């Protein structure tokens, strides 16, 4: 029997940190408020099916949320039984949501003719969340359409399970007035809708930052995302969270170079001192380790010390200056984690931690520990 394939780079996901973060968010919820975990984009680049299994086995969350139909199908094929809401059903037949027991988002008028054409039994089986656009201007009905929309929903004999919106700036105190206006618009639309429907669907408005900063709007359910992964978008409760992911690799080779020599493509890594030791790491921008980290804009953690990136990050490999660091081929290197803050790493690439985590490439092995 051949040995299992070993990947040189791994994203290590901490079960303990995941459990800790979920418990933290649950402790910040008012009694009776349900918790939905957003597990879209492969669990923010971690491992959606692995996370979902852990969450389901431990009974930690009430709901899961994904962006697209295929993400929900993958979770169902992995045996996940939790309710799964799909935020954007674009391009997928509504009847398929019933077949896969996935929850459908109704967000624009163009969806209504298809729903009207469904057999009545299918419409009645479809679990629907209705989205209002209160200022994000991404997906959603205008709040002014609420009463008319309720009339259409009743004629179609659809049942609305949840009504939601998305806050544009919940982490930013400078935009709090806008956030409150968004919620006020949502409340007005919800009141008109539910009055005309004759029942009150669940409301869910808050994301990770909103849960922390606007507890008065927790309503029946909240949608936690990056916070569960251990990064508080608002920064107010970061000390109470634990980042769940650590990206590591191992040294492939160490070269000793002298002044005047260069490293990598376009000879951008210029050696300025004799006996400079350069370690070659088997990770590159194809793995999500961005080319923007090139030429000293990022550092890695190796045997208790930081080592700067030298030269241009390649598709599959990266160079770091390990002069003065006791290391050898095979030693583990942390690219982000407890010693290399993912937020500082993101800043070096002029982006945000969301992009860094979700950019982790598919050939990087995901490992739970």
C-alpha positions as CSV (number, residue, x, y, z in Angstrom):
1,X,0.0,0.0,0.0
2,X,1.4,3.4,-0.9
3,X,2.0,6.0,1.7
4,X,-0.6,8.8,2.1
5,X,0.1,12.0,0.1
6,X,1.9,14.5,2.3
7,X,1.4,18.2,1.4
8,X,4.3,20.5,2.4
9,X,1.9,23.3,3.4
10,X,-1.0,22.9,5.9
11,X,-3.7,25.0,7.3
12,X,-4.1,23.8,10.8
13,X,-7.6,24.4,12.3
14,X,-8.0,24.3,16.0
15,X,-11.1,22.5,17.3
16,X,-10.6,24.0,20.7
17,X,-10.5,27.5,19.4
18,X,-13.6,26.9,17.3
19,X,-15.5,25.7,20.3
20,X,-14.2,28.6,22.4
21,X,-15.4,31.2,19.9
22,X,-18.8,29.7,19.4
23,X,-19.3,29.6,23.1
24,X,-18.1,33.2,23.4
25,X,-20.7,34.4,20.8
26,X,-23.4,32.3,22.3
27,X,-22.7,34.0,25.7
28,X,-23.2,37.4,24.0
29,X,-26.7,36.5,22.7
30,X,-29.9,37.2,24.4
31,X,-32.0,34.2,25.6
32,X,-33.8,32.5,22.7
33,X,-31.7,34.1,19.9
34,X,-30.6,31.5,17.4
35,X,-27.1,31.3,16.0
36,X,-26.4,30.9,12.3
37,X,-22.8,30.3,11.3
38,X,-21.8,31.5,7.8
39,X,-19.7,28.7,6.3
40,X,-19.6,30.0,2.8
41,X,-16.4,30.1,0.7
42,X,-15.2,26.7,2.0
43,X,-15.7,27.9,5.6
44,X,-13.8,31.2,4.9
45,X,-11.0,29.1,3.4
46,X,-10.7,26.6,6.2
47,X,-12.8,23.4,5.6
48,X,-16.6,23.8,5.4
49,X,-17.5,20.2,5.7
50,X,-15.1,19.5,8.5
51,X,-16.3,22.5,10.5
52,X,-20.0,21.7,9.8
53,X,-19.5,18.2,11.1
54,X,-17.9,19.4,14.3
55,X,-20.6,22.0,14.9
56,X,-23.3,19.5,14.3
57,X,-21.8,16.8,16.4
58,X,-21.4,19.2,19.3
59,X,-24.8,20.9,18.9
60,X,-23.1,24.3,18.8
61,X,-25.2,26.2,16.2
62,X,-28.8,26.3,15.0
63,X,-28.3,27.1,11.4
64,X,-25.6,27.3,8.6
65,X,-25.4,29.8,5.9
66,X,-23.7,29.6,2.5
67,X,-23.4,31.9,-0.5
68,X,-24.4,29.5,-3.3
69,X,-26.4,26.4,-4.0
70,X,-23.4,24.2,-4.8
71,X,-21.9,25.0,-1.4
72,X,-25.1,23.8,0.3
73,X,-25.2,20.6,-1.8
74,X,-21.6,19.7,-0.8
75,X,-22.6,20.0,2.9
76,X,-25.6,17.8,2.3
77,X,-23.5,15.2,0.4
78,X,-21.1,15.2,3.5
79,X,-24.1,14.2,5.6
80,X,-24.8,17.5,7.3
81,X,-28.4,17.7,8.6
82,X,-28.5,21.2,10.0
83,X,-30.7,23.8,8.3
84,X,-28.7,25.5,5.5
85,X,-29.7,28.9,4.1
86,X,-28.4,29.9,0.6
87,X,-28.0,33.6,0.2
88,X,-27.8,33.8,-3.5
89,X,-29.8,31.2,-5.5
90,X,-28.8,32.7,-8.9
91,X,-28.9,30.2,-11.8
92,X,-30.4,27.3,-9.8
93,X,-33.9,26.1,-10.1
94,X,-36.0,26.7,-7.0
95,X,-37.3,23.2,-7.1
96,X,-33.7,21.9,-6.6
97,X,-33.7,23.6,-3.2
98,X,-36.6,21.4,-2.1
99,X,-34.8,18.3,-3.4
100,X,-31.7,19.0,-1.4
101,X,-33.4,20.4,1.7
102,X,-31.8,23.8,1.3
103,X,-33.3,27.1,2.3
104,X,-33.9,29.6,-0.5
105,X,-33.4,33.4,-0.5
106,X,-36.0,35.5,-2.3
107,X,-34.3,38.8,-3.1
108,X,-35.6,40.3,-6.4
109,X,-38.7,40.5,-8.5
110,X,-37.2,38.4,-11.3
111,X,-37.5,35.3,-9.1
112,X,-41.2,35.5,-8.8
113,X,-42.3,34.1,-12.2
114,X,-40.2,31.0,-11.6
115,X,-41.8,30.5,-8.2
116,X,-45.2,31.1,-9.6
117,X,-44.6,28.3,-12.2
118,X,-43.7,25.8,-9.6
119,X,-46.3,23.1,-8.6
120,X,-48.2,24.2,-5.5
121,X,-46.9,21.3,-3.5
122,X,-43.3,22.3,-4.3
123,X,-44.0,26.0,-3.4
124,X,-45.4,24.9,-0.1
125,X,-42.3,22.8,0.7
126,X,-39.8,25.5,-0.2
127,X,-38.2,27.1,2.9
128,X,-37.9,30.8,2.0
129,X,-36.0,33.6,3.5
130,X,-36.8,37.1,2.2
131,X,-34.1,39.8,1.9
132,X,-34.6,43.5,2.0
133,X,-31.9,45.9,0.8
134,X,-31.6,48.7,3.4
135,X,-28.5,50.3,2.2
136,X,-25.9,47.7,1.2
137,X,-27.3,47.9,-2.3
138,X,-26.2,44.3,-3.1
139,X,-29.2,42.0,-3.0
140,X,-32.7,42.5,-1.7
141,X,-36.1,44.1,-2.3
142,X,-36.6,47.8,-1.6
143,X,-38.3,48.2,1.8
144,X,-41.1,50.2,0.2
145,X,-42.2,47.0,-1.7
146,X,-43.0,45.1,1.6
147,X,-46.8,45.3,1.5
148,X,-47.1,44.5,-2.3
149,X,-44.6,41.7,-1.8
150,X,-46.7,40.2,1.0
151,X,-49.7,40.2,-1.3
152,X,-47.7,38.3,-3.9
153,X,-46.3,35.8,-1.3
154,X,-49.9,35.0,-0.1
155,X,-51.1,34.5,-3.7
156,X,-48.3,32.1,-4.3
157,X,-48.9,30.3,-1.0
158,X,-45.2,30.6,0.0
159,X,-44.3,30.5,3.6
160,X,-41.6,32.9,4.7
161,X,-39.4,31.4,7.4
162,X,-37.0,34.3,7.8
163,X,-36.6,38.0,6.8
164,X,-33.2,39.6,6.8
165,X,-31.0,42.4,5.6
166,X,-27.2,43.0,5.6
167,X,-25.5,45.8,7.5
168,X,-22.9,47.7,5.5
169,X,-20.8,49.2,8.2
170,X,-21.5,47.5,11.6
171,X,-17.8,47.4,12.7
172,X,-17.3,51.1,12.2
173,X,-18.5,53.6,14.9
174,X,-18.2,56.4,12.4
175,X,-21.1,54.9,10.5
176,X,-23.4,54.0,13.4
177,X,-26.1,56.5,12.3
178,X,-26.2,54.7,9.0
179,X,-26.5,51.3,10.7
180,X,-29.4,52.5,12.9
181,X,-31.1,53.8,9.8
182,X,-30.7,50.5,8.1
183,X,-32.3,48.7,11.0
184,X,-35.1,51.3,11.1
185,X,-35.8,50.7,7.5
186,X,-35.8,47.0,8.0
187,X,-38.1,47.2,11.0
188,X,-40.6,49.3,9.0
189,X,-40.5,46.8,6.1
190,X,-40.8,43.8,8.4
191,X,-43.8,45.3,10.2
192,X,-45.6,46.0,7.0
193,X,-44.8,42.5,5.6
194,X,-45.7,40.5,8.7
195,X,-48.9,42.5,9.2
196,X,-50.0,41.7,5.7
197,X,-48.8,38.0,5.9
198,X,-50.6,37.4,9.2
199,X,-47.6,35.9,10.9
200,X,-44.1,36.9,12.1
201,X,-41.2,35.2,10.4
202,X,-37.8,35.1,12.1
203,X,-35.7,38.3,11.7
204,X,-31.9,38.2,11.3
205,X,-30.0,41.3,10.8
206,X,-26.7,41.1,12.7
207,X,-23.3,39.9,11.5
208,X,-20.3,39.2,13.8
209,X,-19.6,42.9,14.5
210,X,-23.3,43.7,14.9
211,X,-23.8,40.9,17.5
212,X,-21.2,42.6,19.7
213,X,-22.0,46.3,19.0
214,X,-25.8,46.3,18.5
215,X,-27.3,43.6,20.9
216,X,-30.6,45.4,20.8
217,X,-31.1,44.1,17.3
218,X,-30.3,40.5,17.9
219,X,-34.0,39.5,17.3
220,X,-34.8,35.8,16.6
221,X,-31.5,34.9,14.9
222,X,-28.0,36.3,14.1
223,X,-25.5,35.4,11.4
224,X,-22.0,35.1,12.8
225,X,-19.1,34.9,10.3
226,X,-15.5,36.0,10.8
227,X,-15.9,36.3,14.5
228,X,-16.4,32.5,14.8
229,X,-13.2,32.0,13.0
230,X,-11.5,34.1,15.7
231,X,-11.3,37.5,14.2
232,X,-13.6,40.2,15.5
233,X,-14.3,42.7,12.7
234,X,-15.0,45.5,15.1
235,X,-11.9,44.7,17.2
236,X,-13.8,45.3,20.5
237,X,-13.8,41.7,21.7
238,X,-10.7,40.4,20.0
239,X,-9.0,39.6,23.3
240,X,-11.9,37.1,24.0
241,X,-11.5,35.2,20.7
242,X,-9.0,32.7,19.4
243,X,-8.1,32.6,15.7
244,X,-8.8,29.1,14.6
245,X,-6.4,28.8,11.7
246,X,-2.6,28.6,11.4
247,X,-0.9,28.4,8.0
248,X,2.4,26.5,8.1
249,X,4.9,25.0,5.7
250,X,8.4,23.4,5.9
251,X,11.8,24.5,4.5
252,X,12.6,22.8,1.2
253,X,16.2,24.1,0.8
254,X,18.7,26.6,2.3
255,X,21.1,28.4,0.0
256,X,24.1,30.4,1.2
257,X,24.7,33.4,-1.1
258,X,27.1,36.3,-1.3
259,X,26.9,40.0,-1.9
260,X,25.9,40.9,-5.4
261,X,23.9,37.7,-6.1
262,X,20.1,37.8,-6.5
263,X,17.1,35.6,-5.7
264,X,14.1,34.8,-7.7
265,X,12.3,36.2,-10.7
266,X,13.5,39.5,-12.2
267,X,16.4,39.3,-9.7
268,X,14.4,41.4,-7.2
269,X,16.0,39.7,-4.2
270,X,19.4,41.4,-4.0
271,X,21.9,40.0,-1.6
272,X,23.8,42.7,0.3
273,X,26.0,40.7,2.6
274,X,28.3,37.7,2.2
275,X,27.1,34.4,3.7
276,X,23.5,35.3,3.6
277,X,21.3,32.3,4.2
278,X,18.1,32.1,2.2
279,X,15.5,29.4,2.9
280,X,13.2,28.3,0.1
281,X,9.6,27.6,1.2
282,X,7.2,25.4,-0.8
283,X,4.3,27.9,-0.8
284,X,3.5,30.7,-3.2
285,X,0.7,32.8,-4.6
286,X,-1.1,29.8,-6.0
287,X,-1.5,28.8,-2.4
288,X,-2.8,32.2,-1.4
289,X,0.6,33.5,-0.2
290,X,0.4,36.8,-2.1
291,X,2.9,38.2,-4.4
292,X,2.3,41.5,-2.6
293,X,4.3,40.0,0.3
294,X,7.5,40.2,-1.8
295,X,10.7,42.0,-0.9
296,X,10.3,42.4,2.8
297,X,6.7,43.4,3.0
298,X,5.9,40.2,5.0
299,X,7.7,38.0,7.6
300,X,7.4,34.4,8.7
301,X,8.0,32.8,12.1
302,X,10.8,30.2,12.3
303,X,12.3,28.7,15.4
304,X,11.4,31.6,17.6
305,X,12.4,34.4,15.3
306,X,10.9,36.4,12.4
307,X,12.4,36.1,8.9
308,X,11.6,38.6,6.1
309,X,10.5,37.5,2.7
310,X,13.3,38.3,0.1
311,X,12.7,38.6,-3.6
312,X,9.5,38.1,-5.4
313,X,7.0,35.5,-4.2
314,X,6.7,32.8,-6.9
315,X,3.7,30.8,-7.9
316,X,4.9,27.8,-5.8
317,X,7.8,29.0,-3.7
318,X,8.8,31.9,-1.5
319,X,12.3,32.9,-0.3
320,X,13.0,34.1,3.3
321,X,16.3,35.5,4.7
322,X,17.2,33.2,7.6
323,X,20.7,34.6,8.3
324,X,21.4,34.2,12.0
325,X,18.5,31.8,12.6
326,X,19.3,28.2,13.6
327,X,17.3,26.2,11.1
328,X,17.6,23.4,8.7
329,X,15.6,21.7,5.8
330,X,12.4,20.3,7.1
331,X,11.8,22.9,9.9
332,X,8.3,24.2,10.3
333,X,7.6,27.8,9.3
334,X,4.5,29.7,10.3
335,X,3.1,32.0,7.6
336,X,0.2,33.3,9.8
337,X,-0.9,32.2,13.2
338,X,-0.2,33.1,16.8
339,X,3.2,34.6,15.9
340,X,2.4,36.2,12.6
341,X,-0.8,38.3,13.0
342,X,-3.1,37.7,9.9
343,X,-4.3,41.3,10.2
344,X,-0.8,42.7,9.9
345,X,-0.1,40.3,7.1
346,X,-3.2,41.6,5.3
347,X,-2.2,45.2,5.8
348,X,1.2,44.4,4.2
349,X,-0.8,43.4,1.1
350,X,-3.2,46.4,1.4
351,X,-6.2,44.1,2.0
352,X,-8.2,42.6,4.9
353,X,-7.9,39.4,6.9
354,X,-11.1,38.0,5.2
355,X,-9.2,37.9,1.9
356,X,-6.1,36.4,3.3
357,X,-8.0,33.5,4.9
358,X,-10.3,32.8,2.1
359,X,-7.4,32.9,-0.5
360,X,-5.8,29.8,1.0
361,X,-5.4,27.6,-2.0
362,X,-7.0,24.1,-2.5
363,X,-3.7,22.2,-2.5
364,X,-2.9,23.4,1.0
365,X,-3.9,20.5,3.3
366,X,-6.5,21.3,5.9
367,X,-5.8,19.6,9.2
368,X,-8.0,19.6,12.4
369,X,-6.3,19.3,15.7
